């Protein structure tokens, strides 16, 4: 299972109007492939292939205890805190020693939300349709009497109910809906699913900052275009203190070939005042929220950085000029 590449979802703005789909909740967590091997060992990996077994050892230990045979699941690791999903508490477990992870587990145990069954008892199920895989997943939960930390992802085949979920569940941290064609097999690495976000947020790449590397004050945001050029899309408002510390721990100085080297940025839209910036390695992805005032692919007004997206790479960010504008998620 090492380096298994999961199926991906294409971001769109509306649920598909026609066709037979299963509509599932889009969780605010870490995408995770979980394998319980035939010899009883358990391995968890992220969408990018990063090992998550130590970071979520509570889930790994539960799989060893609760799973009687070999299985490969696709799902999402989430943490509930204060009545809603807490993405920040997931990040606090990454790249930490086991003792630190144990403390986090005691304070905020994780849950695994399963939404696809890819292998069971040595049988590869990826060529089966989504509907058959879903039936198999539901049967597995029933046969194995799975209870928390295991959660079966809710599904509906009714568009109106899916739209209600988008509104009613947003307060709990559910980001939107993932639509899956009921006749479709599982295609690793292919954008075969469709995702629709409820919140007006988007991802962008950190191209430069104001302030210092270890204490950034604001962020200059970018997206790649179709030719992989780094395009400026906007600037953030001042960062919250905790977010500034988190970013400062992950920012890297720019290499000599940074595409913005020598470029001058204005202090504001239409301003002639030059902004003093520090270029950084364009690798860190952040989630931002902004209004709908977009000109030529850029946010006209400063946007707010909501959080780091250490679970995403620059290739996961929507392209500049894709037709959706920077406000598309």
Long-range contacts (C-beta under 8 A, 24 or more apart in sequence): 1-33, 1-35, 1-37, 1-43, 1-45, 1-72, 2-43, 2-45, 2-49, 3-45, 3-49, 4-33, 4-35, 4-45, 4-49, 4-72, 4-188, 5-49, 5-188, 5-189, 6-31, 6-33, 6-47, 6-74, 6-188, 6-189, 7-74, 7-116, 7-186, 7-187, 7-188, 7-189, 7-190, 7-191, 7-192, 7-193, 8-47, 8-189, 8-190, 8-191, 8-192, 8-193, 9-178, 9-191, 9-192, 9-193, 9-194, 9-195, 10-191, 10-193, 10-194, 10-195, 11-195, 11-196, 11-197, 11-318, 11-324, 11-328, 11-329, 12-194, 12-195, 12-196, 13-196, 13-324, 13-328, 14-196, 15-159, 15-162, 15-163, 15-177, 15-179, 15-194, 15-196, 16-179, 16-194, 19-181, 20-157, 20-181, 20-182, 20-183, 21-157, 21-159, 21-179, 21-180, 21-181, 21-182, 21-194, 22-130, 22-131, 22-134, 22-155, 22-156, 22-157, 22-179, 22-180, 22-182, 23-155, 23-156, 23-157, 23-158, 23-159, 23-161, 23-162, 23-165, 23-177, 23-178, 23-179, 23-180, 24-115, 24-153, 24-154, 24-155, 24-177, 24-178, 24-179, 24-180, 25-153, 25-154, 25-165, 25-169, 25-174, 25-177, 25-178, 26-174, 26-175, 26-176, 26-177, 26-178, 26-195, 26-196, 26-197, 27-76, 27-78, 27-85, 27-113, 27-153, 27-173, 27-174, 27-175, 28-78, 28-85, 28-87, 28-173, 28-174, 28-175, 29-76, 29-77, 29-78, 29-79, 29-85, 29-87, 29-90, 29-113, 30-76, 30-77, 30-78, 30-90, 30-311, 31-74, 31-75, 31-76, 31-311, 32-56, 32-59, 32-74, 32-75, 32-76, 32-77, 32-112, 33-72, 33-73, 33-74, 33-118, 34-59, 34-63, 34-71, 34-72, 34-73, 34-75, 34-112, 35-71, 35-72, 35-73, 36-63, 36-64, 36-67, 36-69, 36-70, 36-71, 36-72, 37-70, 38-69, 38-70, 38-122, 40-64, 42-67, 44-77, 46-311, 47-311, 48-311, 48-313, 52-77, 54-98, 54-101, 55-93, 55-94, 55-95, 55-96, 55-101, 56-93, 56-110, 57-98, 57-101, 57-102, 57-105, 58-105, 58-109, 58-110, 58-149, 59-110, 59-111, 59-112, 59-149, 62-112, 62-149, 62-150, 66-144, 66-146, 66-150, 67-144, 68-144, 69-120, 69-121, 70-119, 70-120, 70-121, 70-122, 71-117, 71-119, 71-120, 71-121, 71-140, 72-117, 72-118, 72-119, 72-120, 73-112, 73-114, 73-116, 73-117, 73-118, 73-137, 74-114, 74-115, 74-116, 74-117, 74-118, 74-186, 75-112, 75-113, 75-114, 75-115, 75-116, 75-153, 76-112, 76-113, 76-115, 76-153, 77-110, 77-111, 77-112, 77-113, 78-110, 78-111, 78-113, 79-108, 79-109, 79-110, 79-111, 80-108, 80-111, 81-108, 83-172, 84-171, 84-172, 84-173, 85-172, 85-173, 85-174, 86-173, 87-173, 87-307, 88-307, 91-246, 91-308, 91-310, 94-310, 109-149, 110-149, 111-148, 111-149, 111-150, 111-151, 112-149, 112-150, 112-151, 113-151, 113-152, 113-153, 114-141, 114-150, 114-151, 114-152, 114-153, 115-153, 115-155, 115-178, 116-186, 118-186, 125-186, 126-185, 126-186, 126-187, 126-188, 127-185, 127-186, 128-185, 128-186, 129-182, 129-183, 129-184, 129-185, 130-180, 130-181, 130-182, 130-183, 130-184, 130-185, 130-186, 131-182, 131-183, 133-186, 157-182, 166-196, 166-198, 167-198, 170-198, 170-199, 174-198, 175-199, 197-329, 199-289, 199-329, 200-289, 200-290, 200-292, 200-327, 200-329, 201-287, 201-288, 201-289, 201-306, 201-329, 202-287, 202-288, 202-289, 202-290, 202-318, 202-326, 202-327, 202-328, 202-329, 203-285, 203-286, 203-287, 203-288, 203-309, 203-312, 203-316, 203-317, 203-318, 203-329, 204-233, 204-234, 204-285, 204-286, 204-288, 204-317, 204-326, 205-230, 205-282, 205-283, 205-284, 205-285, 205-286, 205-314, 205-317, 206-247, 206-251, 206-280, 206-282, 206-283, 206-284, 206-285, 206-286, 207-232, 207-260, 207-279, 207-280, 207-282, 208-254, 208-260, 208-265, 208-277, 208-278, 208-279, 208-280, 209-247, 209-251, 209-277, 209-278, 209-280, 210-275, 210-276, 210-277, 210-278, 211-244, 211-278, 212-248, 212-278, 213-248, 213-251, 213-253, 213-278, 213-280, 214-248, 214-249, 214-251, 215-244, 215-245, 215-248, 216-244, 216-247, 216-248, 216-251, 217-244, 218-302, 219-247, 219-286, 219-305, 220-265, 220-277, 221-286, 221-288, 221-299, 221-303, 221-326, 222-282, 222-320, 223-317, 223-318, 223-319, 223-320, 223-326, 224-314, 224-317, 224-319, 224-320, 225-319, 225-320, 225-321, 226-319, 226-321, 229-259, 230-259, 230-260, 230-282, 231-297, 231-320, 231-321, 232-260, 232-265, 232-298, 233-297, 233-298, 233-299, 233-320, 233-326, 234-288, 234-290, 234-298, 234-299, 234-302, 234-303, 234-326, 235-265, 235-275, 235-299, 235-302, 235-303, 236-288, 236-302, 236-303, 236-304, 236-305, 237-302, 237-303, 237-304, 239-305, 243-305, 243-307, 243-308, 246-308, 247-284, 247-286, 247-308, 250-284, 250-308, 250-310, 251-280, 251-281, 251-284, 252-280, 252-281, 252-283, 253-279, 253-280, 253-281, 254-278, 254-279, 254-280, 254-281, 254-282, 255-281, 258-282, 269-300, 269-301, 282-314, 283-314, 284-308, 285-309, 285-310, 285-312, 285-313, 285-314, 285-316, 285-317, 290-326, 290-327, 291-327, 292-327, 294-325, 294-326, 294-327, 297-321, 297-325, 297-326, 298-326, 299-326, 299-327
